[in-house]
Each structure stands twice: as C-alpha cells, then as structure tokens.
C-alpha cells in the first residue's frame, strides 16, 4: 500500500484552503459573518488523534513481537492513519482560510477570538496529521532477517 506523503498533504491543505477562502469570502461579502470555530471541533480532532496514536502503537507492538494475528485489522489501522492525516490536512486548510479572513479585522473582539480559535484549530489539525503519519509509520513491516532463512549452499 502506498504511503500518504507530504506532497499529498500539502496539496490537500492548498486545495481545501483555496476553495474555503473563495467560498467564505463570497459568503462574507454578502453581508454574513464568518462561521464560528467551535471548541467541540478542536476537542474532537484531539480525541481522534489520541485514538489513532493508540491504535498505531498497538499494531507497532504486535509487529515488533511478531504476533500479528489480524493482518486485515492492521491494514485497517493503516488506512485509518492515512485518512486521519488527510482529514487533518483538510481541516488545516479550512481553518487557515478562516484565520486569513479574520486577520484584517483582528482589532475587533469577535474577529480576534475567531482568529485565536482558528489558530488553535490549525494546531489540532496538525496534531491529527502527525498522529496519522505516526500510525502509518507504526504499520510498517520490517524487512525479513536474512539469518532466519536456510543457509546458501
């Protein structure tokens, strides 16, 4: 299975951020306010990151001890890690768009709170990206030792 790399994550941040900035700018110019950044989203991103890390560590321990009894389950956790990394990157792009649209009006209290909350949400998205990449790393199978095989001869 192919790994999710930095290029895919950067492309996700750029594409989602650009689309969100265009859509939110259009929404804002129609007289609406920017959508609020909920603390629940930040907490949820952090909780998902913790779960992904714990599942990745479980697979890593099984791979090290060579006791993997459920390779399909390990593959599912690998895909979960990849999905978490891409989801975190998408959230970073979206909240970065909110942050950039809030910055010109940061002297007012509401945009300042929104800029702060979106900055914290960007950090939470970064934690989710890191957790996903860590889980992906945990699911790597080390190469077979050559000493285990029959002697050449």
C-alpha positions as CSV (number, residue, x, y, z in Angstrom):
1,X,0.0,0.0,0.0
2,X,1.3,3.4,-0.9
3,X,2.1,5.9,1.9
4,X,0.5,9.3,2.2
5,X,3.3,11.7,1.7
6,X,4.0,15.4,2.3
7,X,3.0,16.3,-1.3
8,X,-0.5,14.9,-0.9
9,X,-0.9,16.6,2.5
10,X,0.4,19.9,1.2
11,X,-1.9,19.7,-1.9
12,X,-4.8,18.9,0.4
13,X,-4.1,22.0,2.5
14,X,-3.7,24.2,-0.5
15,X,-6.8,23.0,-2.4
16,X,-9.1,22.9,0.6
17,X,-7.8,26.3,1.8
18,X,-8.2,27.9,-1.6
19,X,-11.8,26.6,-2.0
20,X,-12.7,27.6,1.6
21,X,-11.2,31.0,1.2
22,X,-13.1,31.7,-2.0
23,X,-16.4,30.4,-0.6
24,X,-16.0,32.1,2.8
25,X,-15.0,35.4,1.1
26,X,-18.1,35.2,-1.1
27,X,-20.2,34.4,2.0
28,X,-18.7,37.3,3.9
29,X,-19.2,39.9,1.0
30,X,-22.9,39.0,1.0
31,X,-23.2,40.5,4.5
32,X,-22.9,37.3,6.5
33,X,-20.4,36.7,9.3
34,X,-17.8,34.0,9.1
35,X,-18.8,30.7,10.6
36,X,-17.6,30.3,14.2
37,X,-14.9,27.9,15.2
38,X,-16.3,25.5,17.7
39,X,-14.4,24.3,20.6
40,X,-16.0,20.9,20.1
41,X,-14.2,20.6,16.7
42,X,-10.9,21.2,18.4
43,X,-11.6,18.7,21.1
44,X,-12.8,16.1,18.6
45,X,-9.7,16.5,16.4
46,X,-7.5,16.0,19.5
47,X,-9.5,12.9,20.7
48,X,-9.3,11.3,17.2
49,X,-5.6,11.9,17.2
50,X,-5.1,10.2,20.5
51,X,-7.2,7.2,19.3
52,X,-5.2,6.9,16.1
53,X,-1.9,7.0,18.0
54,X,-3.1,4.4,20.5
55,X,-4.2,2.1,17.7
56,X,-0.9,2.6,15.8
57,X,1.1,1.8,19.0
58,X,-0.9,-1.4,19.3
59,X,-0.1,-2.5,15.8
60,X,3.6,-1.5,16.3
61,X,3.9,-3.6,19.4
62,X,2.4,-6.6,17.5
63,X,4.7,-6.1,14.6
64,X,7.8,-5.9,16.8
65,X,6.8,-9.0,18.7
66,X,5.8,-10.8,15.5
67,X,2.4,-11.6,17.0
68,X,0.2,-10.0,14.3
69,X,-2.9,-12.3,14.3
70,X,-5.1,-10.0,12.3
71,X,-3.4,-8.5,9.3
72,X,-6.7,-7.1,7.9
73,X,-7.1,-5.2,11.2
74,X,-3.6,-3.8,10.9
75,X,-4.3,-2.8,7.3
76,X,-7.5,-1.0,8.6
77,X,-5.5,0.9,11.1
78,X,-3.0,1.9,8.4
79,X,-5.9,3.2,6.3
80,X,-7.3,5.0,9.4
81,X,-3.9,6.7,9.9
82,X,-3.8,7.8,6.3
83,X,-7.4,9.1,6.4
84,X,-6.6,10.9,9.7
85,X,-3.6,12.6,8.1
86,X,-5.6,13.7,5.1
87,X,-8.5,14.9,7.3
88,X,-6.2,16.9,9.5
89,X,-4.7,18.5,6.4
90,X,-8.2,19.4,5.1
91,X,-9.0,20.9,8.5
92,X,-5.8,22.9,8.4
93,X,-6.7,24.3,5.0
94,X,-10.2,25.3,6.1
95,X,-9.2,26.9,9.4
96,X,-6.3,28.6,7.7
97,X,-8.8,30.3,5.4
98,X,-10.8,31.4,8.4
99,X,-7.7,32.8,10.0
100,X,-6.6,34.7,7.0
101,X,-10.0,36.2,6.5
102,X,-10.2,37.2,10.2
103,X,-6.8,38.9,10.3
104,X,-7.7,42.2,8.6
105,X,-10.3,42.9,11.3
106,X,-8.3,41.5,14.3
107,X,-8.6,44.7,16.3
108,X,-12.3,44.0,16.9
109,X,-13.1,41.5,19.7
110,X,-15.1,38.9,17.7
111,X,-12.6,38.5,14.8
112,X,-9.8,38.4,17.4
113,X,-11.5,35.5,19.2
114,X,-12.2,33.8,15.8
115,X,-8.5,34.2,14.8
116,X,-7.3,32.7,18.1
117,X,-9.8,29.8,17.9
118,X,-8.8,29.1,14.2
119,X,-5.1,29.1,15.2
120,X,-5.8,26.6,17.9
121,X,-7.8,24.5,15.4
122,X,-4.9,24.6,13.0
123,X,-2.7,23.2,15.7
124,X,-5.3,20.5,16.4
125,X,-5.3,19.6,12.7
126,X,-1.5,19.5,12.8
127,X,-1.7,17.1,15.7
128,X,-4.1,14.9,13.7
129,X,-1.8,14.9,10.7
130,X,1.1,13.9,12.9
131,X,-0.9,11.2,14.6
132,X,-2.0,9.8,11.2
133,X,1.6,9.8,9.9
134,X,2.8,8.1,13.1
135,X,0.1,5.4,12.8
136,X,1.2,4.9,9.2
137,X,4.8,4.5,10.3
138,X,3.7,2.1,13.1
139,X,2.2,-0.2,10.5
140,X,5.4,-0.7,8.5
141,X,6.6,-4.2,8.5
142,X,10.4,-4.6,9.0
143,X,12.3,-6.4,6.3
144,X,12.8,-10.1,6.9
145,X,16.1,-11.0,8.6
146,X,18.4,-13.0,6.3
147,X,19.7,-15.1,9.2
148,X,16.3,-16.8,9.5
149,X,16.4,-18.4,6.1
150,X,18.3,-21.6,5.1
151,X,22.0,-21.2,4.6
152,X,23.0,-20.8,1.0
153,X,24.8,-23.7,-0.3
